[in-house]
Amino acid sequence: MNDNLIVNSPSNYINKFFWKAPSPMAITKARDGTYIAVNEAFAKDMGLRQQEMIGQTTVEIGHITAEQRLVIFNEIKEKGYAQNVELEVKVKITSRDADY
């Protein structure tokens, strides 16, 4: 196999983009909102470590309510994706945040 193909594969670019992006990003299961992956920017904005979120749902952590989760789920069910859904998201306040 050509090593150049592996280095320049689209999935490699997507992987780097997700993990290194300065914009907060998370991947969750559509069915229940379980965090599968969160980048560093997302973890920082949420006030938690990445490891604290993986395997937990958005509702269990308290980022959104069960009702909000249902709105997202219905949108995904109807369209195949959720986009521009306005939510009130709760984040953990840390002592670092108090200085801002």
Jmol script that loads the backbone (N, CA, C; Angstrom):
load data "model"
ATOM      1  N   MET A   1       0.853  -1.190   0.000  1.00  0.00           N
ATOM      2  CA  MET A   1       0.000   0.000   0.000  1.00  0.00           C
ATOM      3  C   MET A   1       0.890   1.241   0.000  1.00  0.00           C
ATOM      4  N   ASN A   2       0.501   2.243  -0.719  1.00  0.00           N
ATOM      5  CA  ASN A   2       1.240   3.486  -0.809  1.00  0.00           C
ATOM      6  C   ASN A   2       1.050   4.296   0.472  1.00  0.00           C
ATOM      7  N   ASP A   3       2.148   4.570   1.185  1.00  0.00           N
ATOM      8  CA  ASP A   3       2.072   5.330   2.441  1.00  0.00           C
ATOM      9  C   ASP A   3       1.532   6.736   2.223  1.00  0.00           C
ATOM     10  N   ASN A   4       1.773   7.289   1.057  1.00  0.00           N
ATOM     11  CA  ASN A   4       1.286   8.622   0.740  1.00  0.00           C
ATOM     12  C   ASN A   4      -0.239   8.683   0.768  1.00  0.00           C
ATOM     13  N   LEU A   5      -0.896   7.613   0.362  1.00  0.00           N
ATOM     14  CA  LEU A   5      -2.351   7.570   0.381  1.00  0.00           C
ATOM     15  C   LEU A   5      -2.895   7.638   1.805  1.00  0.00           C
ATOM     16  N   ILE A   6      -2.201   6.982   2.723  1.00  0.00           N
ATOM     17  CA  ILE A   6      -2.644   6.989   4.119  1.00  0.00           C
ATOM     18  C   ILE A   6      -2.501   8.386   4.715  1.00  0.00           C
ATOM     19  N   VAL A   7      -1.366   9.033   4.488  1.00  0.00           N
ATOM     20  CA  VAL A   7      -1.101  10.350   5.053  1.00  0.00           C
ATOM     21  C   VAL A   7      -2.079  11.382   4.500  1.00  0.00           C
ATOM     22  N   ASN A   8      -2.417  11.269   3.242  1.00  0.00           N
ATOM     23  CA  ASN A   8      -3.263  12.276   2.607  1.00  0.00           C
ATOM     24  C   ASN A   8      -4.719  11.850   2.485  1.00  0.00           C
ATOM     25  N   SER A   9      -5.134  10.841   3.224  1.00  0.00           N
ATOM     26  CA  SER A   9      -6.514  10.381   3.121  1.00  0.00           C
ATOM     27  C   SER A   9      -7.467  11.408   3.723  1.00  0.00           C
ATOM     28  N   PRO A  10      -8.682  11.499   3.177  1.00  0.00           N
ATOM     29  CA  PRO A  10      -9.668  12.453   3.723  1.00  0.00           C
ATOM     30  C   PRO A  10      -9.953  12.229   5.200  1.00  0.00           C
ATOM     31  N   SER A  11      -9.979  10.976   5.624  1.00  0.00           N
ATOM     32  CA  SER A  11     -10.281  10.721   7.037  1.00  0.00           C
ATOM     33  C   SER A  11      -9.186  11.273   7.946  1.00  0.00           C
ATOM     34  N   ASN A  12      -7.951  11.275   7.476  1.00  0.00           N
ATOM     35  CA  ASN A  12      -6.855  11.836   8.258  1.00  0.00           C
ATOM     36  C   ASN A  12      -7.037  13.348   8.419  1.00  0.00           C
ATOM     37  N   TYR A  13      -7.439  14.035   7.355  1.00  0.00           N
ATOM     38  CA  TYR A  13      -7.690  15.473   7.432  1.00  0.00           C
ATOM     39  C   TYR A  13      -8.853  15.767   8.378  1.00  0.00           C
ATOM     40  N   ILE A  14      -9.909  14.993   8.283  1.00  0.00           N
ATOM     41  CA  ILE A  14     -11.070  15.188   9.154  1.00  0.00           C
ATOM     42  C   ILE A  14     -10.680  14.971  10.605  1.00  0.00           C
ATOM     43  N   ASN A  15      -9.906  13.927  10.860  1.00  0.00           N
ATOM     44  CA  ASN A  15      -9.456  13.625  12.210  1.00  0.00           C
ATOM     45  C   ASN A  15      -8.635  14.787  12.781  1.00  0.00           C
ATOM     46  N   LYS A  16      -7.685  15.288  12.017  1.00  0.00           N
ATOM     47  CA  LYS A  16      -6.866  16.422  12.476  1.00  0.00           C
ATOM     48  C   LYS A  16      -7.732  17.662  12.690  1.00  0.00           C
ATOM     49  N   PHE A  17      -8.652  17.906  11.776  1.00  0.00           N
ATOM     50  CA  PHE A  17      -9.522  19.069  11.884  1.00  0.00           C
ATOM     51  C   PHE A  17     -10.331  19.016  13.174  1.00  0.00           C
ATOM     52  N   PHE A  18     -10.913  17.873  13.479  1.00  0.00           N
ATOM     53  CA  PHE A  18     -11.737  17.731  14.682  1.00  0.00           C
ATOM     54  C   PHE A  18     -10.916  17.973  15.939  1.00  0.00           C
ATOM     55  N   TRP A  19      -9.787  17.292  16.078  1.00  0.00           N
ATOM     56  CA  TRP A  19      -9.020  17.349  17.318  1.00  0.00           C
ATOM     57  C   TRP A  19      -8.265  18.651  17.505  1.00  0.00           C
ATOM     58  N   LYS A  20      -7.843  19.298  16.446  1.00  0.00           N
ATOM     59  CA  LYS A  20      -7.023  20.509  16.549  1.00  0.00           C
ATOM     60  C   LYS A  20      -7.801  21.812  16.359  1.00  0.00           C
ATOM     61  N   ALA A  21      -9.050  21.723  15.998  1.00  0.00           N
ATOM     62  CA  ALA A  21      -9.835  22.924  15.707  1.00  0.00           C
ATOM     63  C   ALA A  21      -9.994  23.802  16.948  1.00  0.00           C
ATOM     64  N   PRO A  22      -9.900  25.120  16.769  1.00  0.00           N
ATOM     65  CA  PRO A  22     -10.135  26.031  17.897  1.00  0.00           C
ATOM     66  C   PRO A  22     -11.620  26.171  18.218  1.00  0.00           C
ATOM     67  N   SER A  23     -12.475  25.716  17.305  1.00  0.00           N
ATOM     68  CA  SER A  23     -13.925  25.765  17.531  1.00  0.00           C
ATOM     69  C   SER A  23     -14.367  24.551  18.327  1.00  0.00           C
ATOM     70  N   PRO A  24     -15.269  24.736  19.295  1.00  0.00           N
ATOM     71  CA  PRO A  24     -15.759  23.606  20.079  1.00  0.00           C
ATOM     72  C   PRO A  24     -16.562  22.642  19.216  1.00  0.00           C
ATOM     73  N   MET A  25     -16.224  21.355  19.291  1.00  0.00           N
ATOM     74  CA  MET A  25     -16.943  20.329  18.541  1.00  0.00           C
ATOM     75  C   MET A  25     -17.103  19.081  19.395  1.00  0.00           C
ATOM     76  N   ALA A  26     -18.252  18.441  19.223  1.00  0.00           N
ATOM     77  CA  ALA A  26     -18.523  17.188  19.929  1.00  0.00           C
ATOM     78  C   ALA A  26     -19.266  16.250  18.988  1.00  0.00           C
ATOM     79  N   ILE A  27     -19.047  14.965  19.180  1.00  0.00           N
ATOM     80  CA  ILE A  27     -19.781  13.936  18.450  1.00  0.00           C
ATOM     81  C   ILE A  27     -20.565  13.152  19.480  1.00  0.00           C
ATOM     82  N   THR A  28     -21.882  13.074  19.268  1.00  0.00           N
ATOM     83  CA  THR A  28     -22.747  12.332  20.177  1.00  0.00           C
ATOM     84  C   THR A  28     -23.560  11.309  19.399  1.00  0.00           C
ATOM     85  N   LYS A  29     -24.049  10.312  20.109  1.00  0.00           N
ATOM     86  CA  LYS A  29     -24.965   9.348  19.501  1.00  0.00           C
ATOM     87  C   LYS A  29     -26.302  10.048  19.276  1.00  0.00           C
ATOM     88  N   ALA A  30     -26.856   9.904  18.090  1.00  0.00           N
ATOM     89  CA  ALA A  30     -28.135  10.551  17.767  1.00  0.00           C
ATOM     90  C   ALA A  30     -29.252  10.038  18.666  1.00  0.00           C
ATOM     91  N   ARG A  31     -29.220   8.759  18.980  1.00  0.00           N
ATOM     92  CA  ARG A  31     -30.304   8.125  19.727  1.00  0.00           C
ATOM     93  C   ARG A  31     -30.476   8.705  21.128  1.00  0.00           C
ATOM     94  N   ASP A  32     -29.348   8.889  21.847  1.00  0.00           N
ATOM     95  CA  ASP A  32     -29.485   9.289  23.254  1.00  0.00           C
ATOM     96  C   ASP A  32     -28.577  10.443  23.695  1.00  0.00           C
ATOM     97  N   GLY A  33     -27.770  10.970  22.786  1.00  0.00           N
ATOM     98  CA  GLY A  33     -26.918  12.100  23.140  1.00  0.00           C
ATOM     99  C   GLY A  33     -25.679  11.737  23.935  1.00  0.00           C
ATOM    100  N   THR A  34     -25.253  10.474  23.882  1.00  0.00           N
ATOM    101  CA  THR A  34     -24.032  10.065  24.575  1.00  0.00           C
ATOM    102  C   THR A  34     -22.822  10.651  23.856  1.00  0.00           C
ATOM    103  N   TYR A  35     -21.952  11.307  24.607  1.00  0.00           N
ATOM    104  CA  TYR A  35     -20.730  11.845  24.017  1.00  0.00           C
ATOM    105  C   TYR A  35     -19.814  10.703  23.597  1.00  0.00           C
ATOM    106  N   ILE A  36     -19.404  10.734  22.329  1.00  0.00           N
ATOM    107  CA  ILE A  36     -18.452   9.764  21.792  1.00  0.00           C
ATOM    108  C   ILE A  36     -17.066  10.392  21.742  1.00  0.00           C
ATOM    109  N   ALA A  37     -17.015  11.659  21.335  1.00  0.00           N
ATOM    110  CA  ALA A  37     -15.751  12.400  21.266  1.00  0.00           C
ATOM    111  C   ALA A  37     -16.031  13.880  21.448  1.00  0.00           C
ATOM    112  N   VAL A  38     -15.124  14.554  22.125  1.00  0.00           N
ATOM    113  CA  VAL A  38     -15.196  16.005  22.277  1.00  0.00           C
ATOM    114  C   VAL A  38     -13.789  16.548  22.101  1.00  0.00           C
ATOM    115  N   ASN A  39     -13.661  17.654  21.378  1.00  0.00           N
ATOM    116  CA  ASN A  39     -12.318  18.211  21.232  1.00  0.00           C
ATOM    117  C   ASN A  39     -11.989  19.095  22.434  1.00  0.00           C
ATOM    118  N   GLU A  40     -10.735  19.514  22.509  1.00  0.00           N
ATOM    119  CA  GLU A  40     -10.256  20.279  23.659  1.00  0.00           C
ATOM    120  C   GLU A  40     -11.024  21.593  23.823  1.00  0.00           C
ATOM    121  N   ALA A  41     -11.345  22.251  22.717  1.00  0.00           N
ATOM    122  CA  ALA A  41     -12.076  23.518  22.784  1.00  0.00           C
ATOM    123  C   ALA A  41     -13.466  23.315  23.389  1.00  0.00           C
ATOM    124  N   PHE A  42     -14.124  22.221  23.033  1.00  0.00           N
ATOM    125  CA  PHE A  42     -15.448  21.932  23.584  1.00  0.00           C
ATOM    126  C   PHE A  42     -15.345  21.672  25.086  1.00  0.00           C
ATOM    127  N   ALA A  43     -14.377  20.846  25.476  1.00  0.00           N
ATOM    128  CA  ALA A  43     -14.191  20.540  26.898  1.00  0.00           C
ATOM    129  C   ALA A  43     -13.931  21.819  27.695  1.00  0.00           C
ATOM    130  N   LYS A  44     -13.089  22.681  27.159  1.00  0.00           N
ATOM    131  CA  LYS A  44     -12.768  23.942  27.847  1.00  0.00           C
ATOM    132  C   LYS A  44     -14.020  24.808  27.993  1.00  0.00           C
ATOM    133  N   ASP A  45     -14.788  24.927  26.916  1.00  0.00           N
ATOM    134  CA  ASP A  45     -16.007  25.742  26.974  1.00  0.00           C
ATOM    135  C   ASP A  45     -17.041  25.173  27.944  1.00  0.00           C
ATOM    136  N   MET A  46     -17.087  23.860  28.075  1.00  0.00           N
ATOM    137  CA  MET A  46     -18.058  23.223  28.965  1.00  0.00           C
ATOM    138  C   MET A  46     -17.577  23.173  30.420  1.00  0.00           C
ATOM    139  N   GLY A  47     -16.299  23.474  30.636  1.00  0.00           N
ATOM    140  CA  GLY A  47     -15.758  23.492  31.995  1.00  0.00           C
ATOM    141  C   GLY A  47     -15.482  22.108  32.557  1.00  0.00           C
ATOM    142  N   LEU A  48     -15.306  21.123  31.666  1.00  0.00           N
ATOM    143  CA  LEU A  48     -15.028  19.747  32.090  1.00  0.00           C
ATOM    144  C   LEU A  48     -13.843  19.190  31.308  1.00  0.00           C
ATOM    145  N   ARG A  49     -13.266  18.121  31.820  1.00  0.00           N
ATOM    146  CA  ARG A  49     -12.235  17.414  31.067  1.00  0.00           C
ATOM    147  C   ARG A  49     -12.908  16.491  30.057  1.00  0.00           C
ATOM    148  N   GLN A  50     -12.226  16.208  28.973  1.00  0.00           N
ATOM    149  CA  GLN A  50     -12.764  15.333  27.936  1.00  0.00           C
ATOM    150  C   GLN A  50     -13.203  13.993  28.532  1.00  0.00           C
ATOM    151  N   GLN A  51     -12.390  13.426  29.393  1.00  0.00           N
ATOM    152  CA  GLN A  51     -12.673  12.119  29.988  1.00  0.00           C
ATOM    153  C   GLN A  51     -13.937  12.123  30.836  1.00  0.00           C
ATOM    154  N   GLU A  52     -14.299  13.267  31.379  1.00  0.00           N
ATOM    155  CA  GLU A  52     -15.505  13.368  32.202  1.00  0.00           C
ATOM    156  C   GLU A  52     -16.775  13.297  31.370  1.00  0.00           C
ATOM    157  N   MET A  53     -16.671  13.623  30.096  1.00  0.00           N
ATOM    158  CA  MET A  53     -17.859  13.663  29.236  1.00  0.00           C
ATOM    159  C   MET A  53     -18.064  12.383  28.420  1.00  0.00           C
ATOM    160  N   ILE A  54     -16.987  11.764  27.981  1.00  0.00           N
ATOM    161  CA  ILE A  54     -17.100  10.577  27.126  1.00  0.00           C
ATOM    162  C   ILE A  54     -17.878   9.478  27.853  1.00  0.00           C
ATOM    163  N   GLY A  55     -18.901   8.953  27.184  1.00  0.00           N
ATOM    164  CA  GLY A  55     -19.729   7.897  27.762  1.00  0.00           C
ATOM    165  C   GLY A  55     -20.933   8.409  28.540  1.00  0.00           C
ATOM    166  N   GLN A  56     -20.969   9.714  28.819  1.00  0.00           N
ATOM    167  CA  GLN A  56     -22.101  10.325  29.508  1.00  0.00           C
ATOM    168  C   GLN A  56     -23.007  10.975  28.471  1.00  0.00           C
ATOM    169  N   THR A  57     -24.270  11.122  28.795  1.00  0.00           N
ATOM    170  CA  THR A  57     -25.172  11.817  27.873  1.00  0.00           C
ATOM    171  C   THR A  57     -25.186  13.304  28.193  1.00  0.00           C
ATOM    172  N   THR A  58     -25.648  14.070  27.240  1.00  0.00           N
ATOM    173  CA  THR A  58     -25.769  15.515  27.423  1.00  0.00           C
ATOM    174  C   THR A  58     -26.720  15.847  28.568  1.00  0.00           C
ATOM    175  N   VAL A  59     -27.733  15.020  28.748  1.00  0.00           N
ATOM    176  CA  VAL A  59     -28.713  15.226  29.825  1.00  0.00           C
ATOM    177  C   VAL A  59     -28.123  14.805  31.167  1.00  0.00           C
ATOM    178  N   GLU A  60     -27.423  13.665  31.215  1.00  0.00           N
ATOM    179  CA  GLU A  60     -26.809  13.210  32.471  1.00  0.00           C
ATOM    180  C   GLU A  60     -25.844  14.251  33.025  1.00  0.00           C
ATOM    181  N   ILE A  61     -25.065  14.851  32.153  1.00  0.00           N
ATOM    182  CA  ILE A  61     -24.105  15.865  32.590  1.00  0.00           C
ATOM    183  C   ILE A  61     -24.818  17.155  32.972  1.00  0.00           C
ATOM    184  N   GLY A  62     -25.985  17.375  32.387  1.00  0.00           N
ATOM    185  CA  GLY A  62     -26.761  18.570  32.707  1.00  0.00           C
ATOM    186  C   GLY A  62     -26.567  19.705  31.725  1.00  0.00           C
ATOM    187  N   HIS A  63     -25.934  19.426  30.582  1.00  0.00           N
ATOM    188  CA  HIS A  63     -25.743  20.478  29.579  1.00  0.00           C
ATOM    189  C   HIS A  63     -27.073  20.941  29.002  1.00  0.00           C
ATOM    190  N   ILE A  64     -27.988  20.001  28.778  1.00  0.00           N
ATOM    191  CA  ILE A  64     -29.324  20.341  28.268  1.00  0.00           C
ATOM    192  C   ILE A  64     -30.354  19.506  29.027  1.00  0.00           C
ATOM    193  N   THR A  65     -31.611  19.889  28.878  1.00  0.00           N
ATOM    194  CA  THR A  65     -32.697  19.154  29.537  1.00  0.00           C
ATOM    195  C   THR A  65     -33.174  18.017  28.642  1.00  0.00           C
ATOM    196  N   ALA A  66     -33.939  17.113  29.219  1.00  0.00           N
ATOM    197  CA  ALA A  66     -34.516  16.006  28.448  1.00  0.00           C
ATOM    198  C   ALA A  66     -35.437  16.536  27.350  1.00  0.00           C
ATOM    199  N   GLU A  67     -36.130  17.619  27.628  1.00  0.00           N
ATOM    200  CA  GLU A  67     -37.023  18.215  26.621  1.00  0.00           C
ATOM    201  C   GLU A  67     -36.224  18.773  25.442  1.00  0.00           C
ATOM    202  N   GLN A  68     -35.113  19.427  25.740  1.00  0.00           N
ATOM    203  CA  GLN A  68     -34.255  19.942  24.674  1.00  0.00           C
ATOM    204  C   GLN A  68     -33.671  18.792  23.848  1.00  0.00           C
ATOM    205  N   ARG A  69     -33.302  17.727  24.522  1.00  0.00           N
ATOM    206  CA  ARG A  69     -32.745  16.557  23.837  1.00  0.00           C
ATOM    207  C   ARG A  69     -33.777  15.981  22.873  1.00  0.00           C
ATOM    208  N   LEU A  70     -35.042  15.972  23.283  1.00  0.00           N
ATOM    209  CA  LEU A  70     -36.119  15.465  22.439  1.00  0.00           C
ATOM    210  C   LEU A  70     -36.274  16.317  21.174  1.00  0.00           C
ATOM    211  N   VAL A  71     -36.121  17.630  21.315  1.00  0.00           N
ATOM    212  CA  VAL A  71     -36.185  18.522  20.155  1.00  0.00           C
ATOM    213  C   VAL A  71     -35.084  18.151  19.157  1.00  0.00           C
ATOM    214  N   ILE A  72     -33.876  17.953  19.663  1.00  0.00           N
ATOM    215  CA  ILE A  72     -32.751  17.571  18.797  1.00  0.00           C
ATOM    216  C   ILE A  72     -33.017  16.214  18.152  1.00  0.00           C
ATOM    217  N   PHE A  73     -33.439  15.243  18.953  1.00  0.00           N
ATOM    218  CA  PHE A  73     -33.700  13.902  18.440  1.00  0.00           C
ATOM    219  C   PHE A  73     -34.753  13.933  17.338  1.00  0.00           C
ATOM    220  N   ASN A  74     -35.835  14.664  17.548  1.00  0.00           N
ATOM    221  CA  ASN A  74     -36.900  14.751  16.537  1.00  0.00           C
ATOM    222  C   ASN A  74     -36.397  15.390  15.247  1.00  0.00           C
ATOM    223  N   GLU A  75     -35.533  16.393  15.377  1.00  0.00           N
ATOM    224  CA  GLU A  75     -34.955  17.036  14.196  1.00  0.00           C
ATOM    225  C   GLU A  75     -34.088  16.039  13.420  1.00  0.00           C
ATOM    226  N   ILE A  76     -33.284  15.269  14.127  1.00  0.00           N
ATOM    227  CA  ILE A  76     -32.443  14.260  13.481  1.00  0.00           C
ATOM    228  C   ILE A  76     -33.308  13.192  12.826  1.00  0.00           C
ATOM    229  N   LYS A  77     -34.331  12.778  13.525  1.00  0.00           N
ATOM    230  CA  LYS A  77     -35.238  11.752  12.994  1.00  0.00           C
ATOM    231  C   LYS A  77     -35.930  12.234  11.722  1.00  0.00           C
ATOM    232  N   GLU A  78     -36.330  13.500  11.699  1.00  0.00           N
ATOM    233  CA  GLU A  78     -37.057  14.061  10.567  1.00  0.00           C
ATOM    234  C   GLU A  78     -36.148  14.352   9.369  1.00  0.00           C
ATOM    235  N   LYS A  79     -34.991  14.996   9.637  1.00  0.00           N
ATOM    236  CA  LYS A  79     -34.122  15.461   8.560  1.00  0.00           C
ATOM    237  C   LYS A  79     -32.883  14.602   8.322  1.00  0.00           C
ATOM    238  N   GLY A  80     -32.506  13.822   9.340  1.00  0.00           N
ATOM    239  CA  GLY A  80     -31.260  13.069   9.246  1.00  0.00           C
ATOM    240  C   GLY A  80     -30.094  13.788   9.901  1.00  0.00           C
ATOM    241  N   TYR A  81     -30.331  15.004  10.358  1.00  0.00           N
ATOM    242  CA  TYR A  81     -29.308  15.796  11.036  1.00  0.00           C
ATOM    243  C   TYR A  81     -29.999  16.909  11.832  1.00  0.00           C
ATOM    244  N   ALA A  82     -29.253  17.509  12.745  1.00  0.00           N
ATOM    245  CA  ALA A  82     -29.760  18.659  13.489  1.00  0.00           C
ATOM    246  C   ALA A  82     -28.851  19.839  13.185  1.00  0.00           C
ATOM    247  N   GLN A  83     -29.463  20.956  12.812  1.00  0.00           N
ATOM    248  CA  GLN A  83     -28.688  22.131  12.458  1.00  0.00           C
ATOM    249  C   GLN A  83     -29.430  23.373  12.913  1.00  0.00           C
ATOM    250  N   ASN A  84     -28.697  24.308  13.485  1.00  0.00           N
ATOM    251  CA  ASN A  84     -29.248  25.594  13.929  1.00  0.00           C
ATOM    252  C   ASN A  84     -30.397  25.433  14.918  1.00  0.00           C
ATOM    253  N   VAL A  85     -30.239  24.504  15.852  1.00  0.00           N
ATOM    254  CA  VAL A  85     -31.224  24.317  16.907  1.00  0.00           C
ATOM    255  C   VAL A  85     -30.776  25.184  18.082  1.00  0.00           C
ATOM    256  N   GLU A  86     -31.594  26.135  18.451  1.00  0.00           N
ATOM    257  CA  GLU A  86     -31.242  27.037  19.532  1.00  0.00           C
ATOM    258  C   GLU A  86     -31.534  26.373  20.874  1.00  0.00           C
ATOM    259  N   LEU A  87     -30.516  26.326  21.742  1.00  0.00           N
ATOM    260  CA  LEU A  87     -30.633  25.691  23.049  1.00  0.00           C
ATOM    261  C   LEU A  87     -29.979  26.564  24.110  1.00  0.00           C
ATOM    262  N   GLU A  88     -30.471  26.438  25.315  1.00  0.00           N
ATOM    263  CA  GLU A  88     -29.797  27.035  26.456  1.00  0.00           C
ATOM    264  C   GLU A  88     -28.959  25.933  27.079  1.00  0.00           C
ATOM    265  N   VAL A  89     -27.644  26.077  26.998  1.00  0.00           N
ATOM    266  CA  VAL A  89     -26.721  25.042  27.455  1.00  0.00           C
ATOM    267  C   VAL A  89     -26.100  25.468  28.778  1.00  0.00           C
ATOM    268  N   LYS A  90     -26.089  24.560  29.737  1.00  0.00           N
ATOM    269  CA  LYS A  90     -25.482  24.836  31.038  1.00  0.00           C
ATOM    270  C   LYS A  90     -24.046  24.327  31.029  1.00  0.00           C
ATOM    271  N   VAL A  91     -23.149  25.136  31.566  1.00  0.00           N
ATOM    272  CA  VAL A  91     -21.741  24.762  31.655  1.00  0.00           C
ATOM    273  C   VAL A  91     -21.287  24.842  33.097  1.00  0.00           C
ATOM    274  N   LYS A  92     -20.233  24.120  33.400  1.00  0.00           N
ATOM    275  CA  LYS A  92     -19.662  24.132  34.739  1.00  0.00           C
ATOM    276  C   LYS A  92     -18.784  25.368  34.878  1.00  0.00           C
ATOM    277  N   ILE A  93     -19.004  26.140  35.920  1.00  0.00           N
ATOM    278  CA  ILE A  93     -18.192  27.328  36.186  1.00  0.00           C
ATOM    279  C   ILE A  93     -17.014  26.891  37.046  1.00  0.00           C
ATOM    280  N   THR A  94     -15.827  27.234  36.609  1.00  0.00           N
ATOM    281  CA  THR A  94     -14.626  26.892  37.367  1.00  0.00           C
ATOM    282  C   THR A  94     -14.023  28.163  37.935  1.00  0.00           C
ATOM    283  N   SER A  95     -13.094  28.029  38.854  1.00  0.00           N
ATOM    284  CA  SER A  95     -12.443  29.198  39.430  1.00  0.00           C
ATOM    285  C   SER A  95     -11.711  29.978  38.350  1.00  0.00           C
ATOM    286  N   ARG A  96     -11.248  29.283  37.295  1.00  0.00           N
ATOM    287  CA  ARG A  96     -10.583  29.942  36.178  1.00  0.00           C
ATOM    288  C   ARG A  96     -11.561  30.899  35.486  1.00  0.00           C
ATOM    289  N   ASP A  97     -12.827  30.506  35.383  1.00  0.00           N
ATOM    290  CA  ASP A  97     -13.846  31.328  34.716  1.00  0.00           C
ATOM    291  C   ASP A  97     -14.199  32.570  35.525  1.00  0.00           C
ATOM    292  N   ALA A  98     -14.046  32.511  36.818  1.00  0.00           N
ATOM    293  CA  ALA A  98     -14.456  33.617  37.684  1.00  0.00           C
ATOM    294  C   ALA A  98     -13.603  34.860  37.443  1.00  0.00           C
ATOM    295  N   ASP A  99     -12.416  34.686  36.883  1.00  0.00           N
ATOM    296  CA  ASP A  99     -11.521  35.808  36.631  1.00  0.00           C
ATOM    297  C   ASP A  99     -11.882  36.593  35.380  1.00  0.00           C
ATOM    298  N   TYR A 100     -12.776  36.082  34.561  1.00  0.00           N
ATOM    299  CA  TYR A 100     -13.106  36.727  33.280  1.00  0.00           C
ATOM    300  C   TYR A 100     -14.297  37.615  33.377  1.00  0.00           C
TER     301      TYR A 100
END
end "model"
wireframe off; spacefill off
backbone 0.3
color backbone group
